[in-house]
């Protein structure tokens, strides 16, 4: 049953559409050094920021449903918050609570995964996931808690397949996590228990592809984790040191796959009768490896063999498709999203980005929901991303996205258009400062084009972001604030998201004075939903976080 919005009788409808521009990874930096947003020559953005109603929005921590304000925001929870207009407890918080309460371990999924592994017959419990405390896709504390419980439950053999981060944490921080974790596993081993790391590699090179952008990543991960194929080493530490010796500037996320061997054989292939837990709680980079394990009809690469295992995800990654079939923690049930309300109110909509963020303006924006609310009212457009390192094409597909949006504005077909420019985030993750500045300036050229198209059509454009990233490109000493310098004298790159606020700029050239020039302060990005709804001439639904607009009367 569709839900509809109440019209605002005092609103003077604009001639053109409301265009929501999500400048992914663009925030306001805390430090002058390393703030690529401040350094970039973004004339179009600065002009609108300086002449239009503007404010700053919170995009991390409690404002987007994460456990604390020490937790950086991310694109998944950011688009959830923007799209649903409220704050829900998100993945990391839900998983931590489930572990603390013991609910995870008392559930049927955990019991089924572990029950048959207590006999000591060589069957193995495998964990695959992002290996850090970044708390964006996973947290190493969740992994350690599950391994500890597995031993308490009598599981004899555990193998861990680690995906090195260097993106949500320091770019070369692998050993910071690896060395104490190896000691942790050693402390649990012995007396008939055998807990070890079996394979690994960088998150941008193996396993963690998303949106079907590069299935070869998943292929390489499958070969390493399942089949034991890849460069062989006696330990994960040896692998990391080897690859760094080959390329001292190598970022952890780009490290090639490795397989741990003993007596000339891999120590942790995945075989019939084993159990597998993919311990990432975030869904976008979990769906493809899950499909490789679960789908009977699979044609993305040659799996060679598909072991008969019990497979579970940390959470349900796609609620509509029910993927995976089993999971350990139930994700938040997000309802009454802006998209559902607008569809129920007869508002024609367009959602568009390139592959890297297409799922964010559709699936995540709609509350982790696949598909449209109304096929007749909604159009989704995906511009295929380039399959090259982002620092080599930092402008990405901003021009192609803008071409399509301008045509959409000129067509008069849509009343609400949402788009995502990925540059500030995807190029920001590379740590290549010059490329980030270039990507932001390329995006700004397209903002100028959009501004002209929106003005000509008599529409409204909102410039905002889902979280920061490119505004904080260098690591800083936490006490002094000074830039951390590497041995070669260059600043140490910071490739993770920031804790900084993001813009909210409203370009409304045909404003009728319904709201004051000064916008509300201290709000989070969840307030963007009510803002868009009000700019479309409706009253925001009960329970939505307040709009940034202050009524003139």
Helices and strands as residue ranges (DSSP letters): E 6-7, E 18-23, H 36-39, H 43-51, E 53-57, G 61-64, H 75-84, H 91-101, H 103-106, H 108-115, E 125-131, H 140-152, E 157-164, H 174-188, E 194-202, H 215-222, I 223-227, E 231-233, H 236-246, G 252-254, E 258-262, E 265-266, E 275-278, H 287-294, E 310-315, E 327-329, H 338-344, E 349-354, H 355-359, I 360-364, E 378-383, G 390-392, H 398-411, E 416-421, H 423-426, G 428-430, H 433-457, E 460-464, E 502-507, H 527-535, E 538-539
